[in-house]
Amino acid sequence: MHKNHGKVKQSFNIVDEENGDYYLILEDLDAVHAYHYESSHRLVGYAKSEDLSSKFKEVIGHQITRDRLNIFMNTENNRSYGVLTFDFKEKLGFSQVIDFKITRENFISALSIKNHLYILTSVPRKSRLNIYKFNPDLSHEKTEIEFPENTFLDRKERAIGFDEFVSYSSSEGIKRETPLVESTIPNSLLTTSALSKLYVKGNEIILTSDSYREFTQLLALDLTSKSYTVNRIPKPQFEGSSLGIETNSFLDNENIYQLCANREWLSFTIKNIESQEIINSFEITRDDPITFKNTPIIVRGGDFDDYRELEKTTKFLRKITAARVGISVLKNTDGYEITLGSAITTNPNDAVIIGAMLGGIGGAIIVASLNSVSGAYGAYKNAKTVQVTGVFDENFKHLEGDVSPNIFDQIEHFSEENPRIGAETVLKIGGAIHFGYYDKEDEHFHLIKM
């Protein structure tokens, strides 16, 4: 596409949800370059900026105002924040540390909605949600939402605070942020196995918590009115031993998918969120075949065999319940493809639970929160998974047939077959997935439609 920069060490992208324009951000050794494209791929603007200090490790969101693009970053402890600003009218950029810090709060997530950046935090031992909304001049507005006692309950009907509702630990005992999940793209089980997840529906955010095996708790909050509802949806219950049960859920526009499993048994249920009516359910024991799958039991990723298959249900149950279980649901023209299993990270810095450091270079920044497609691909690429995938019709009746090729598999195969590729990024333009990369030989950045 272009070559007016040095050797690219990392790339990421931003898509303007208002008009479909997109921005390619390329980082070389000396500067950060921003290219503004219309959805037709016509280049309409360019600016470059010096980089922020190396202590800013993660790109968390963006803000687009007229001819300006602000990219927000934070430090590893989520306390300090900086901004890269690109002014395409003046064809210049600059970086700055902003007068905003999080102290005595826990960072939940950052998200960009309608080109505004929101940062969500909780307060330890309190039942308070803080929402920070950033203005074009980089000032911010703070909203505090205090939840009354008994808003959130544990399995014994005892009141818990919002901080306990939203917090969780990984199976490795590492505290992590709440990942943003987009239900219209392929999602890695590494992301969806998180016990607390965040979904966006228009101007509404939905936080889910699967800390308890008896139910999923949902907090739905309107960012404009600040009104909210809290719901608890029961999970399938097993009459036998409850030892070692792992549970999780996944949301789309209307339904909640809930998975419960231990070494002896698995139950998978689809319910309507509003009515809690069961649409369909599937249950197996260790001695049963998995009748609702359309793929073998697949183990992929890891240090040894990158791909292998398991024969027995008992091995599948044993392996998935050794980690956090997860569900990934993808709607297609004929129905749904649903993946069940578990995942662990193969990335030693453990950041990919919410996304990616694409390109795999030392000192790379994390771009997971900035772009859900890039984050999903990064998690997919950096995960070891044990999984099966089933094909279902609109009413969630199991169908025979093959699973369509995963777009991320295609991208990963293309990348592995071309050692010249570096500084990868993935973006969705006009509903189509595109793969961007820096060619180390011709020293150009390329963007192709997959």
N, C-alpha and C positions, 0 to 999 in steps of 0.2 A: 504493500500500500504506500509506504513512504520510508524515507531514510534521511532525516535531517536531525539525527541524534547520534549518540555514541552507541556502544554495544549495550543492548537492553538486558538488564538483569532480572527485571520483573515487570509484569503487566497486570492491570485489572481494568474493570469497566464499570460504567454507570449508565443505566437506561432511564430516560425521562419518561415516567409513566403518563405524563400529561399529553405529550405529543409524539412519542415514539423515537425522538432523537436519542443518540447515544454518544458517549464519550469514551475514548480509549486513553488510558493513562499508562505511559511507559516511563519506567525509571531506569536511568543509566548511572554511571559512576559519578556524574557531575550535577545532574538536575532531574526534575520530574517534568515530563512533557505531557500536555493534554491536547487531544484532538477532538473537536466537536463535529459530529456528522449528523446529517439528516437521516431519517429512516431509509431513504433511497440510496444511502451510502455516499452522498455528496458531501465533501469536506467544506465546512462553513466557518471554521475558526480554529486557531492554534494559539497556545500560550505555554510558557514554561516557567517553572519556579524552582528556587533552591529547596532542598529537602528539609524536613524537620529533623531535630536531633534524633539520634538512634535510639533514645529511650522511649520514643513513641513507636509501639510495636504493632498496633492493630488499627486498621481503617474501620470505623464503626458506622459511618453514614455520610450523607451528602445533603446539600441544599442548592437548589438552582433558582436564581433570580435574574431574569432578563439575560444579560450577557455575561453573568458571573456564575462560576461553579465553586462552591466551598466543599472541601473534603475534610471531614473530621477524623482525628486519630486520638488514641489515648495510650497511656502507659500500661505496663503489664499488671500493675496493681489497681488499675481502673480509677486512679485518683486524679491525675493531671490530663489536660486536654489541649490539643493544638489543631490548627487549621491550615490547609493548603488552599490558597485562593487563586483562581485563574480568571482573569478579566479578558474576554475574547475581543471586546471592542477596542481596548487599549493594547492588546497583544502582549500582556505581561502577567506575571504571577509573583506571589510572595508567600512566605510562611510565617506563622506567628503562634505563640503560646497564648491562649485566651485566659481571661480572668474567670475561670470556672474550675472548681475542685469539688470532689466528692469526699466528704469526711464523715465518719461515724455512720456511714450508709453502705449497703451492699448493692453493687451494680447487678441489675437483672439483665437488661438488654438495651440495645439502641436500635432504632428503626426509623427509616425515612418513609413518610406517608405524604403523598401529594407535594413532594419536594420540600417538606419540613422535617427537621430532625427532632426526634423525641428520645430522651434518655429516661429509663425507668429504674428506680431504686427502691429498696426496702430498708427499714430501720430495725436493727437488731433488737429483739425482745419487745417489739412493738407491733401493732397491727395497722401499719401505715404504708401506703404507696405514695411515693413522690414521683411526679411527672414533670420533667424539664422540657419545655418547648423553645427552640432557638429561633430568633428573629433574623432577618437579612443582615442587620448590623452586628450580628453575633452576640447580642444581648439575649437573655433568656427569661422566660416566665416559669415560675414554679407553682405547681398545684399539689396540695397535700390532700390525700383522701384517707380519712380515718374510718376504719371498719369497726362497727359495733361488736361487742363481745358476742360470741356464738355464731359469727358469720362463717367461720371455718371451724370444722370439727375433726377430731381424730376418729379412729376406729371404735373407740369406746364412748363416743359422743361427748368427749371433753373439748372445751374450746381451745383452739390454738391461734396464734397470731398470724398475720399475713406473711411475716418473714419465714415462719416455719412452713407455711403453705407452699411458698415458691422456691424454697431452698432445697437442694439435694446434693448428694455426693455420687461420684461414679463408683463402679465396682472396684476400681483401684484406690478408692478413698480420696480422690482429688476433687476439690470443690470446683465447679464449673459454672459458666453462665447458662442462661436459659436460651436454647437455640430457637431461631425464627424458622418456622416450617411453612413452606408454600406447597399446597396440596395439588397444584396443577403441573408439577415437574417431578421427575424421578428423584426420590429421596433415599440416601444411604441409610441402612439400619444403624449406622454409627450415630447419625443425627437423631433418628426417631426413637432410639432406645433410651434417650434422656428421660428422666422421670418427671421433669418439668419442661413444658414446651410453650411456645408463643405462636399464635396464628393471627393473621390480619384479614379482616373482611370489611372492605370499604374503610369507613372511619372507626370501625370497632376492632378492638383487640381482644383475643381470648387467651387467657393463661390456663393451662391444664396442669394438674398435679396427679401423679400416680404413685405417691409415696406409700399408699396403703393398698394391700391386695384385695380389699373388700369393695372398693369403689374408686371411680375417677371423679375428682373435683374440678369444676370449671368456674372461672371468673370471666364474665363477658363485660367489657367496659367501653362505653362510647367516649372517644377522646374529645368530642365537642361539648356534650352536655355533662359529662362526667358521671352519668347515671350508670348503674351496673346491676347485674344479676349474678347470683351464685347458685350452682346446681351440683348435685351429687348423683352420679349414675352408677348403679351397682354393677359389679363384675360377675362373671360366672363363678359359681362356688363348686368345690369338689368335696364329695362326701368322704373320701378317704383321708390319708395323711396330708396335712397342710405343710409338711416339712419341705423347705427348699422351693417354695412356689415363687416364680417370677411373673410379674404382670406389667402390662403397658397398654397404651391406647394411641389412636390416631384419629384426627378429625378431618372431614371435608365440609362442604357447604351445609349438608343436611344430616349426615350420619356420623356416628362414633363407632369405631372398630376397637374391640377389646380382646386382648390375648392374655390367657393365663396358662402357665405350664410348670410342671416339675418333671422329675425323671420318670414318673409313672404315667403322666396324663397331660393332655393338652386340650384346651377349649378355646374356640375362636367365635366371637359373636359380633353381628352387625346390628345396630339399633338406630332408630330415628332419635336424634338428639332431643327434640321438643317433646315428643310423646313418650319416649323411652320404650317404644314398642320394638320387640325383636323382629327384625326382618328375616334373618336366617342365622343359623349357628351350626358349628361343626365341632365334633368331639372325637378324640381318639385316645387309646391307651398305648403303652409301649409295644404291645403285641399286635396292634392293628396296622394295616397299610395306610398310608396317607392318601386317601381316595380323592381329595380335593386339590391335588397338586398336578401341574402340567410340566414340571421340570424334575430332574433328579434332585436328590439332596446334595447341594453344592457347597463345597468349602473352597473359598477363593481368597487370595492374598496371603500374606505371611512370609516368613523367611525361607521356607522350603518349597513345597509344591504350591505353585500359584493357583492351580485348579485341580481339584479332585472331587470324586463323588462318593457318597456313602450309600449303603444298601438298606440298612435297617432303621426303622423308626426309633428303636431304643437308643441308637447312637446319636440320632438327631436330637432327641430330647435331652440326653446327657450333655451334649455339647452346647446347645443353646442356653440351657439353664445354668451353665458355668459362668455366664456373663449376663448383662442386662438384655432382656428380650425386646424386640421392636417389631413394628408393623410399617410397611410402606404401601400406599395405595395410589394407583395411577389410573385415571379414567381415560378410556379411548373411545373410538367411534362405536364399538360394539358392546362395550361394557366396562369391566374393570380388570386390571392385573394387580393382584395382591401378593406381596412378599412377606413371609413370616420367618423369623430367625433371631439371630443376635450378632453383635459385632464388637470388636475391640480395635483400638487404633494400632497401626504399625508405625506411626510417627512418634519418635522419641520425645518430642516436646509436648505431646498430648493435646495440642490445640485443635485438632481437626474434628473434635466432637461437634463444633459449630461451624466447621468449614475447612479452610484450606490455607496452606502456604504453597501456592502453585509455583512450579519452577524448581523447587527443591534446593535452593541455594542458601548458603549460610547468611544469616542476617536478614532474611526475607521478612516482609511484613505480612501480617495475617489479614486477609480480605474477606473473611467469612460473612461478617454482618453486613457488608456493603451490598452484596449481590447474592440473592438466594440461589441462582443457577450456578454461579461460580463456587459458592459455598457447598452446594450439594455435590458438584463434581469433585471438589477437593476431598470431601469426606468419603465419597465413593472410591476415589483413587487410593486413599490412605487407610483403608480399613481391611481387616481380616473378618470375613463373614461366614456364617453357616446359615443356609437359607433354602427355602422352597418357594416357588411362585405358582399361583393358581390363576386360572382365567374364569371369569364369572360374567353372567349377563346382567342386564339392567336391574333385575330383581335378585341378584346375587345367587343365582343357581349356577352350580359348577358346569363348565363347558369343556368338552374335549377339544384338543387342538394344541398347536404350538404357541409358545410365548413369543411375541414380536421382539426383534432385537432391541436391546437397550441402547439408547442414544449415547450413553456414557461409555458403554462397551465399545461402540464404534469409534468414539473419540480416543479412548485409551489405546485401542489397537492401532489407529492411525499414528498416534504419538510414538508408540513403541517401535513401529516399523520405520520411523524416520528419525534417526539419531541427531539430525541437524536441528531438531525442534527444541526450543527453550522458551522460557517466559510465557507460559500458557495462560490463557483466559477463556472463559466460556460465557456466552451471553445469549439472551433471547431477544430477537428483533422481529417484530411483526408476527409473533407466534412461532417463529422458527429458531432452532438452536444453531448458533454459529460458534466456531472454534477459532480463536486468535492465537498466533504464536510468532515468535521471533526466529527467523532462519539464520542459524549461526554461520552459514556459508555465504549467502548473498547479502547478509546483514540488513535485510528488510523485515518489516513486520507484515504478516499476512492474516487475512480474515476470510474464512471459507464457511459456506453454508453446509451443514451436515444433513 
